[in-house]
């Protein structure tokens, strides 16, 4: 399999047709069609189906695209890496985080980090629960801030980061706001906003309700914890979230109430296979932990040392 076939495949996915992909690739349409056909023959897998004059991915094609995009993303990054080596520059530190932690944790932690390492280059991506482990396993990032324990990918290096209580987030003036703590059966009497099936926060919410013998009946589902919080602020329902994620919202438009029984959310730092710790990464971990302590105080438990275990 050659890279040209993968790039052609990506062009068809992005632009939706052989004609558009051919234009982007500076190829004829027949040549583009042959590249896709030979790729499918090589994989022994149908990647596209035609719908209303557009080529759309088959389920198998979608899975293959996720993996192919990782390979191409690494290749696209090579020129920058080579230039940094030639120029003798500090290598860019690549960071990825869950959207729910990007604004309230990662951004202020990076402000601390820059004070100590003003010359350090870094990039920050925000990805969902489904993607982070695979992208780290593919060595696309140097460090990830994630909500997952245990990590499902065997080659990814995992370290404890912090844990904190799950909270019930309700709009201001909501009936549950008057309670000192909220049980799953009390939540069940109101509209519940949950993450989509298959996502880790959804598993956690299902576990919370199942442990109390209550069926989780969601009125609203979303793939984004940030969107779930925003919908609570807009008065659409209630959800279960951590304090840090809630901090990104308008504090005057919601309230947090402890969950009863208590449920602990565990956050981890993920590193790629073969990871070798640098001074910059050690410092970044310290800044992240300092920000957790500054934001959550006694509401969070952190490891005893910046890079140690519990």
URBEL-V583566 format. One record per pair of residues at least 4 apart in sequence whose ideal C-beta (glycine too) atoms are under 6 Angstrom apart, sorted by the first residue. I is the first residue (numbers start at 1). GAP is how many residues later the second one is. Records with the same first field share a line. If there is no record, write none. Layout:
I->GAP / GAP
This chain:
1->41
5->30 / 34
6->62 / 66
8->17 / 24 / 27
9->30
10->62
11->4 / 10 / 13 / 14
12->9 / 43
13->52
15->5 / 6
16->38
18->4 / 11 / 14 / 15
19->10
21->4 / 11
22->5 / 7 / 10
27->4 / 5
40->7
45->15
46->12
47->14
48->7
49->7 / 9
50->5
51->5
57->4 / 5
64->4
65->4
69->4
70->68
84->5 / 7
90->30
92->29 / 31
93->29 / 49 / 187
94->29 / 47 / 48
95->29 / 48
96->29 / 31 / 45 / 48
97->4 / 5 / 9 / 48
99->27 / 127
100->125 / 126 / 145
101->4 / 5 / 44 / 143
102->4 / 24
103->4 / 145
104->140 / 143 / 144
105->139 / 186
108->183
109->178 / 179 / 182
112->175
113->4 / 171 / 174
116->167
117->163
120->160
127->4 / 5
129->70 / 71
131->4
132->12 / 14
133->19 / 20 / 23
135->5
136->5 / 8 / 20 / 134 / 136
137->16 / 18 / 19
139->133
144->126
146->122 / 124
147->120
149->117 / 119
151->5 / 7
155->118
156->114
157->114 / 118
158->110 / 112
159->110
160->143 / 150
161->106 / 107 / 108
162->105 / 130 / 138 / 140
163->101 / 103 / 138
164->78 / 101 / 132 / 135 / 136
165->97
166->74 / 93 / 97 / 99
167->76 / 89
168->14 / 72 / 89 / 91
169->63 / 70 / 72 / 77 / 85 / 87
170->4 / 6 / 7 / 68 / 85
171->61 / 64 / 83
172->81
176->6
177->78
179->78
181->77 / 79
182->4 / 5 / 75
183->77
184->24 / 25 / 28 / 30
185->29
188->26
190->48
191->28 / 46
192->26 / 45
193->27 / 35 / 38 / 44 / 46
194->8 / 11 / 24 / 27
195->4 / 6 / 7
196->25 / 27
197->5
205->35
206->4 / 10
208->55
209->5 / 7
219->18
220->17
222->5 / 6
225->20
228->11
229->12 / 16 / 20
231->5
232->7 / 22
233->16 / 20 / 21
241->4 / 5
242->23
243->53 / 56
246->10
259->4
271->4
277->4 / 5
285->21 / 22
286->20
289->13
291->4
292->4 / 8
296->4
303->5 / 7
304->4
